Amino acid sequence: MNIGDKAPEILGHDENGKEIRLSDFAGKKLVLYFYPKDMTSECTAQACNLRDNYPTLLEQGYEVLGVSTQGEASHQKFIEKNQLPFHLIADTDMTLHQHFGTWGEKSMYGRKYMGTFRTTFIINEQGMVERILQPKQIKTKEHTAQILDAEG
């Protein structure tokens, strides 16, 4: 996915098994953020930053949707534990990850493995990718400020 590309209509299923569509967010900007794993420190910091600033994001015309490869039960626990006010897509078959290019080979301490590249896509009111925050740019504890500051 690149800037200017149209996001897919069917985004996946949320923590409750409900199908989430792009058209559910018509007239709003969508923060679609891909993160590696529920309950890990950086992913929790990112989710809680978005949670704490959720009213501001709503006021600015944004809606938030998280995506990881964990299943519905994991997402339900993550949402409950951290009181997240937004939905999480359970992309267990990695369809959305592959569509957006957020799945690939990573390396930690010299060990190579497959995983999610922490990436945020800002999708405009017309369903087009407007901005992309790449893995090296994202500061999990300041993510909302990054989203709002990059607006201009």
C-alpha positions as CSV (number, residue, x, y, z in Angstrom):
1,M,0.0,0.0,0.0
2,N,1.2,3.4,-0.9
3,I,0.0,7.0,-0.5
4,G,-2.9,7.5,-2.8
5,D,-4.0,3.9,-2.9
6,K,-7.6,2.9,-2.1
7,A,-7.9,0.8,1.0
8,P,-9.8,-2.5,0.7
9,E,-13.5,-2.4,1.6
10,I,-13.4,-5.5,3.8
11,L,-10.8,-4.9,6.6
12,G,-11.5,-8.1,8.6
13,H,-13.2,-9.2,11.7
14,D,-12.9,-7.5,15.1
15,E,-12.6,-9.0,18.6
16,N,-16.2,-10.0,18.6
17,G,-16.2,-11.6,15.2
18,K,-18.0,-8.7,13.5
19,E,-17.0,-7.9,10.0
20,I,-15.4,-4.5,9.7
21,R,-15.7,-2.6,6.5
22,L,-14.0,0.6,5.3
23,S,-17.5,2.1,4.6
24,D,-18.2,1.8,8.4
25,F,-15.9,4.8,8.7
26,A,-17.3,6.9,5.8
27,G,-16.8,10.6,6.4
28,K,-14.0,10.0,9.0
29,K,-10.3,9.7,8.8
30,L,-9.2,6.2,9.8
31,V,-6.0,5.5,11.8
32,L,-5.3,1.9,10.9
33,Y,-2.4,0.8,13.0
34,F,-0.6,-2.5,12.7
35,Y,1.1,-3.8,15.8
36,P,3.1,-7.0,16.6
37,K,1.4,-8.5,19.6
38,D,-1.2,-8.0,22.3
39,M,0.0,-7.6,25.9
40,T,3.6,-6.7,25.0
41,S,5.1,-3.5,26.5
42,E,5.5,-1.4,23.4
43,C,2.2,-2.5,21.9
44,T,0.5,-1.7,25.2
45,A,2.2,1.7,25.3
46,Q,1.0,2.5,21.8
47,A,-2.6,1.3,22.5
48,C,-2.8,3.2,25.7
49,N,-1.5,6.4,24.1
50,L,-4.2,6.1,21.5
51,R,-6.8,5.3,24.3
52,D,-5.7,8.3,26.4
53,N,-6.0,10.7,23.4
54,Y,-9.1,9.0,21.8
55,P,-11.5,11.9,22.6
56,T,-9.0,14.3,20.9
57,L,-8.7,12.0,17.9
58,L,-12.5,11.8,17.6
59,E,-12.8,15.6,17.8
60,Q,-10.3,15.9,14.9
61,G,-12.4,13.6,12.8
62,Y,-10.4,10.4,13.3
63,E,-11.5,6.9,14.2
64,V,-9.0,4.2,15.4
65,L,-8.6,0.6,14.4
66,G,-5.8,-1.7,15.5
67,V,-4.6,-4.8,13.6
68,S,-2.5,-7.7,14.7
69,T,-2.3,-11.4,14.0
70,Q,-3.7,-12.5,17.3
71,G,-7.2,-14.0,17.5
72,E,-10.4,-12.6,18.9
73,A,-10.0,-14.0,22.5
74,S,-6.5,-12.4,22.8
75,H,-7.9,-9.1,21.5
76,Q,-10.8,-9.2,24.0
77,K,-8.4,-9.6,26.9
78,F,-6.2,-6.8,25.6
79,I,-9.1,-4.5,25.2
80,E,-10.5,-5.4,28.6
81,K,-7.2,-5.1,30.5
82,N,-6.4,-1.7,29.0
83,Q,-9.9,-0.4,28.6
84,L,-9.5,0.3,24.9
85,P,-12.4,2.3,23.4
86,F,-11.7,1.1,19.8
87,H,-11.8,-2.2,18.0
88,L,-9.0,-4.5,17.1
89,I,-9.0,-6.6,13.9
90,A,-8.0,-10.3,14.4
91,D,-6.0,-10.8,11.2
92,T,-5.1,-14.4,11.9
93,D,-4.8,-15.3,8.3
94,M,-2.7,-12.2,7.6
95,T,-4.8,-11.1,4.7
96,L,-4.8,-7.4,5.7
97,H,-1.1,-7.6,6.7
98,Q,-0.2,-8.9,3.2
99,H,-2.4,-6.3,1.5
100,F,-0.8,-3.5,3.4
101,G,2.8,-4.9,3.2
102,T,3.2,-5.0,7.0
103,W,4.3,-8.7,7.3
104,G,7.9,-9.8,6.6
105,E,11.3,-10.9,7.9
106,K,12.5,-9.2,11.0
107,S,15.7,-9.6,13.0
108,M,16.3,-9.4,16.8
109,Y,19.6,-10.1,18.4
110,G,20.8,-11.7,15.1
111,R,17.8,-14.1,15.0
112,K,15.6,-13.8,11.9
113,Y,11.9,-14.4,12.1
114,M,8.6,-13.4,10.4
115,G,6.5,-10.7,12.1
116,T,4.5,-7.5,11.9
117,F,6.2,-4.2,10.9
118,R,4.6,-1.6,13.3
119,T,3.1,0.7,10.7
120,T,0.2,3.2,10.8
121,F,-1.8,4.2,7.8
122,I,-4.0,7.3,7.8
123,I,-6.9,6.7,5.5
124,N,-8.9,9.8,4.4
125,E,-12.6,10.3,4.2
126,Q,-12.6,8.9,0.6
127,G,-10.9,5.7,1.7
128,M,-7.5,6.6,0.2
129,V,-4.2,6.2,2.0
130,E,-3.2,9.8,2.9
131,R,-0.1,9.2,5.1
132,I,2.0,6.3,6.3
133,L,4.0,6.3,9.5
134,Q,6.8,3.7,9.0
135,P,8.2,1.4,11.7
136,K,11.3,3.5,12.4
137,Q,9.2,6.7,12.7
138,I,6.7,5.4,15.3
139,K,7.2,6.4,18.9
140,T,4.7,4.3,20.8
141,K,4.3,6.6,23.8
142,E,3.8,9.7,21.6
143,H,1.8,8.1,18.7
144,T,-1.2,10.3,18.9
145,A,1.0,13.5,18.7
146,Q,2.7,12.0,15.7
147,I,-0.6,11.4,14.0
148,L,-1.9,14.9,14.7
149,D,1.4,16.7,14.2
150,A,2.0,15.1,10.8
151,E,-1.4,16.5,9.6
152,G,0.0,19.7,8.1
